[in-house]
Amino acid sequence: MTRVLIADDQRLVREGVRKILDADPAISVVGEATDGPSALALARTLKPDLILLDNIMPGLSGLDVARTLASELPEIGIVFLTVDPGSRDLALAAGATTYVQKDAPADELRRAVHATGAAMVTRRRLSGLRPDWRRVIELLLGSRALTEAQVDDALARAGAGESLGATLTRLGLVAQAELADVLARASGTPLVSLAPYPEIAAPIDPTESRISSPRLVDPVERDAARLLPVDIARGMRVVVTAATGGDGVLAMADPLDLAALAEAQRLTRLRLNVVTATSDDVDETLVRAWGSGAPGPVVSLGDIPSRLETNVLVAVIALVWGGGFAFLFRDALQPRFGLSLLALTCGFVFFVY
């Protein structure tokens, strides 16, 4: 039985949510709160398995309540009820396990309650793990990217000294993009892309011209990427993307791998700021940095051939024009007409340009 506390300042919403949850025999609504302070008080008194929390309430906002509960009562799961999908990241950063929009179907709300209740059971079972690892597992369970059975399987098959992110990547249990997003949120690091992107041309160019530029800009400094030996970087799934002075930026497939961060700092002798990238992004960056003929910061896909063709064409036109002109006006090519011919030639060159 999952015990639930409902916190929302709108009576109609509370009654509607209670009716939906009461239809499920595995869920028990143990109380209702009408504002932030009463939500905290009831949570401390009733100790529910989870709280359904509205973001906008009198007294204290749902985000403030979530932060307090995450600190004081981490065993209570938090499900945000919201009308604004844009508040998702704020809710998850405040400690929520998941969120449900208020206009979501009843079955979706019940599924979120069951998933969060299961996540709380897993949290208590995994209390011996590092807090940041627990946070990753809770987020993956809350988003239903993993099941409890898959979590147990991953922990049982983890290699000695292997990070949680490395285990999940090796087993292929979670899509790389979703895993990177969860690891970034759990570690509080930015999620970045390391893929080359089209160079933006002059602002006066039409938009379609600027976004279809044949030149690709590599966001990773090649010299920085080669600061770590390639076999070590690939094994730790990290790459230095920039370095200046005594500081640098380290992209990590698992930003919670503290041993890899310490080793990278030891080898590079840099103060490294961590960002998160997918494992594939890291691997592809290492190939660009270490592969034969790897490109520098700017990769040109078509400039050299086009410029060569243009130069040859201009030279041929100039040669043909000069020869034809000399033949047709051979009588006029006398010293007294020199200035006139020079002026005519300059005018023609300017016109062609």
Residue pairs with C-beta under 8 A, 6 or more apart in sequence:
1 26
1 27
1 28
2 26
2 27
2 28
2 49
2 50
2 113
2 114
2 117
3 28
3 30
3 46
3 48
3 49
3 50
4 21
4 27
4 28
4 29
4 30
4 48
4 49
4 50
4 51
4 52
4 113
5 29
5 30
5 31
5 32
5 33
5 39
5 42
5 43
5 46
5 48
5 50
5 51
5 52
6 14
6 17
6 18
6 21
6 29
6 31
6 32
6 33
6 51
6 52
7 32
7 33
7 34
7 36
7 38
7 39
7 42
7 51
7 52
7 53
7 54
7 57
7 62
7 65
8 14
8 17
8 32
8 33
8 34
8 52
8 53
8 54
8 57
8 81
9 34
9 35
9 54
9 56
9 57
9 58
10 54
11 34
13 54
13 81
13 102
14 32
14 34
17 52
17 81
17 109
18 29
18 32
20 106
20 109
20 110
21 27
21 29
21 109
21 110
21 113
22 29
23 106
23 110
24 110
24 113
26 114
27 110
27 113
27 114
30 46
30 48
31 42
31 46
31 48
33 39
33 41
33 42
34 57
34 58
35 57
35 58
35 59
35 60
36 57
36 58
36 59
36 60
36 61
36 62
36 64
36 65
37 59
37 60
38 59
39 51
39 53
39 57
39 60
39 65
40 60
40 65
40 68
40 69
43 51
43 65
43 69
43 73
43 76
44 72
44 73
47 73
47 75
47 76
48 76
49 76
49 77
49 117
49 120
50 76
50 77
50 78
50 79
50 97
50 113
50 116
50 117
50 120
51 65
51 69
51 76
51 77
51 78
51 79
52 79
52 81
52 113
53 62
53 65
53 66
53 78
53 79
53 80
53 81
53 96
54 62
54 80
54 81
54 82
55 61
55 62
55 63
55 80
55 81
55 82
55 84
55 87
55 91
56 62
57 65
60 68
62 80
62 91
63 90
63 91
63 94
66 78
66 80
66 91
66 94
66 95
66 96
67 94
67 95
69 76
69 78
69 95
70 78
70 94
70 95
71 95
74 95
74 123
75 120
75 123
75 124
76 120
77 97
77 116
77 117
77 119
77 120
78 94
78 95
78 96
78 97
78 116
79 96
79 97
79 98
79 99
79 100
79 112
79 113
79 116
80 87
80 91
80 96
80 98
80 99
80 100
81 99
81 100
81 101
81 102
82 88
82 91
82 99
82 100
82 101
82 102
83 101
83 102
83 103
85 101
87 99
88 99
89 185
91 99
92 98
92 99
92 139
92 185
93 185
96 142
97 116
97 119
97 120
97 138
97 139
97 141
97 142
98 112
98 115
98 116
98 142
98 143
100 108
100 109
100 112
111 144
115 141
115 142
115 144
116 142
118 141
118 148
119 137
119 138
119 141
119 142
121 148
122 137
122 138
122 141
122 148
122 151
123 134
123 137
123 138
126 133
126 134
126 137
126 151
126 155
127 134
129 137
130 256
132 186
132 187
132 256
133 164
133 256
135 186
136 164
136 165
136 182
136 183
136 186
136 256
137 146
137 151
137 164
139 182
139 185
139 186
140 146
140 151
140 174
140 179
140 182
141 147
141 148
141 151
143 178
143 182
145 174
145 175
145 178
145 179
145 182
146 154
146 173
146 174
150 173
153 171
153 173
154 164
154 167
154 168
154 171
154 173
155 167
157 167
157 171
158 164
158 167
159 166
159 167
159 170
161 259
162 170
163 254
163 256
163 257
163 259
163 260
164 254
164 256
165 179
165 183
165 253
165 254
165 256
165 257
166 237
166 253
166 254
166 257
168 174
168 179
169 176
169 179
169 237
169 253
169 254
169 279
174 182
176 278
176 279
176 280
177 278
179 278
180 191
180 253
180 276
180 277
180 278
181 191
183 253
183 254
183 255
183 256
183 276
184 190
184 191
184 255
184 276
186 256
187 255
187 256
187 274
187 276
189 252
189 255
189 274
189 275
189 276
190 275
190 276
191 275
191 276
191 277
192 219
192 251
192 275
192 276
192 277
193 219
193 277
193 281
194 219
194 220
194 239
194 241
194 251
194 277
194 281
194 282
194 284
194 285
195 219
195 281
195 284
196 216
196 217
196 218
196 219
196 288
196 299
197 216
197 217
197 219
198 210
198 211
198 212
198 213
198 215
198 216
198 217
199 213
199 215
199 216
199 217
199 298
200 210
200 211
200 213
201 209
201 210
201 213
202 210
203 210
214 300
214 301
214 302
214 303
215 298
215 299
215 300
215 301
215 303
216 298
216 299
216 301
217 297
217 298
217 299
218 288
218 295
218 296
218 297
218 298
218 299
219 241
220 239
220 241
220 242
220 251
220 285
220 288
220 289
221 241
221 242
221 243
221 297
222 288
222 289
222 294
222 295
222 296
222 297
223 243
224 240
224 241
224 242
224 243
224 248
224 249
225 233
225 239
225 240
225 241
225 285
225 286
225 288
225 289
225 290
226 289
226 290
227 240
227 243
227 248
227 267
227 268
227 270
228 238
228 239
228 240
228 264
228 267
228 268
229 267
230 286
230 289
230 290
232 263
232 267
233 239
233 240
233 282
233 286
234 283
234 286
236 252
236 257
236 260
236 263
236 264
237 252
237 253
237 254
237 257
237 260
237 279
237 282
237 283
238 250
238 251
238 252
238 253
238 260
238 261
238 264
238 282
239 250
239 251
239 277
239 282
239 285
239 286
239 289
240 248
240 249
240 250
240 251
240 264
240 268
240 270
240 272
241 248
241 249
241 250
241 251
241 275
241 285
242 248
242 249
243 249
243 268
243 270
246 269
246 270
246 271
247 270
247 271
247 272
247 273
248 268
248 270
248 271
248 272
248 273
249 272
249 273
249 274
249 275
250 261
250 264
250 272
250 273
250 274
250 275
251 274
251 275
251 276
251 277
251 281
251 282
251 285
252 260
252 261
252 274
252 275
252 276
252 277
252 282
253 276
253 277
253 278
253 279
253 281
253 282
254 260
255 261
255 274
255 275
255 276
261 272
261 274
264 272
265 271
265 272
277 285
287 294
288 294
288 295
314 352
317 352
321 348
326 333
332 341
333 341
